[in-house]
Amino acid sequence: MTHASWQESDDRLLEELVNEYSQNGDSKADAFRMAAKKLGRTESACQTRYHNMKKTREDAASLSIQKVIEYLKTTPDLLLLSENKALLLENEQLEERNNELNQKWEETSHQLENELSLYEGLMSVMKEYRK
């Protein structure tokens, strides 16, 4: 006995019955039995069709998730976030280096001030000696 191909309305009815029976606490087997009567198909055909529809949806959802993941890996925003992270690290390192150089400058400045003070003292002594 050959049946016509499944129509969208057949798929909707099958899915509605399975959902209704499941929500009422009835078994899917009962839903497949009822769908078989309403659609003029076998319970086995209804069960197979339902599981194939479900698998197709799951595969499509999985594929969509994979596409989203791939997109997110290559999206400019994420690349910019990664670049931003690297720039923040570089900025921290530059700030540390700047602090080190500022400290060295301060030390050198104090050293030069001390040497200038000694030089001025020496010049003062030499001026006194010339008089």
N, C-alpha and C positions, 0 to 999 in steps of 0.2 A: 504494500500500500504506500504510494508516494504522496507526500504532502507538498503543498505549495511552499515556496520559500518564506522564511519568517519576515513579517512586515513590522514596521515600527510600532504600529498599534498592538501587535501581538507581544512584542517585547515589553511595551509599557504595561499591558495587562498582566503579563507574567510577573514582572517586577512588583507591581502594586499588590498582587495576591500574596507573593512571598513576604513582602514587607508587612502587610496586614496580618497575615497568619503569625509571623514572628512576633509582632507587637502584642498580639493577643495571647501569646504564650503557647500557640499551637506549633506543631512541627512543620518543617519545610516539606516533609513528605506529604502532609495533608494539603499544603499549598500546591505542590506539583500535581497531586491528584485532581484538585479542583480546577487548576489551570488546564490540565489535559482534557477535562470534560468541556470546559468553555471554549477551548481552542481547537478541539477535535484532533488532538495529538496524543502521543503516548506520554506517560509519566516520565519515562526515561528521556524522551526527546525534550520535554520541558526542563528537566533537571540539567541535562547537558547544555541546553541553550542558556539557562540561567548562569551556570558556572562559567561558560565561555564569555558571556557578557561581563560578568564580574571580573574575570581574569583580564579581559581587554581593557577595562577601566583601570584596573590596578597597574597594568603595564603602561598605559597612557600616563597615569599619575606618576609612576616611577620615572618615565622618560621625561616628563615635565620637570620633575625635581632635579634630574641630571642636567637638564638644560639650564635651569636656574643656577645650579652650582657652577657649571662651566661659565655662565655669564658673569657670575659674581667674581670668579677668579680673574676674569679679564676686564672687568668694568673699570673705567678710569677712576671712579671714586675710590675703589679699593686700592688701586695702584697709587693714588694720591695719598691715601691713608698710610700705606707702607712707606712712601717717600717722606711723608710728614714725620713718621716715627724716626726715620733715619736722620732727618734734618734736626729733630729735637735732640737726638743723641749727639750729633755734631755740634749743635749749639751749646750743649752742656760742656763738651770737651773744650770748645773755644772759650767759654766763660772761665773754666778752670785755668786755662793757659793765660787768659787775660789777668786773672787774679795773681798768678805766679809772676807775670811780667810787672804788674803794678807793685808787688811786694819788692821785686828786684830793683825797680826804679826808685822806690822809697829808700831802700838801703843805699843805693848808689848816691842818691841825692843827699842823704845824711853824711855819707862818707866825703862827698865833695864839699859840703858845708864845713865839715871839720877841717879838711885840708885848706879851704879858703881862710878859715879862722886862723890856722897855723901860719899861713902865708902872710896874712894881714899882720899878725903878731911879729913875725920875722921882719916885715917891712917897717914896722913901727920901731923895732930895735935898731935897724939899720939907719933909719932917719935920725934917731937919737945919737947914734954913734958918729954920724957925719957932722953934726953940729959942733 
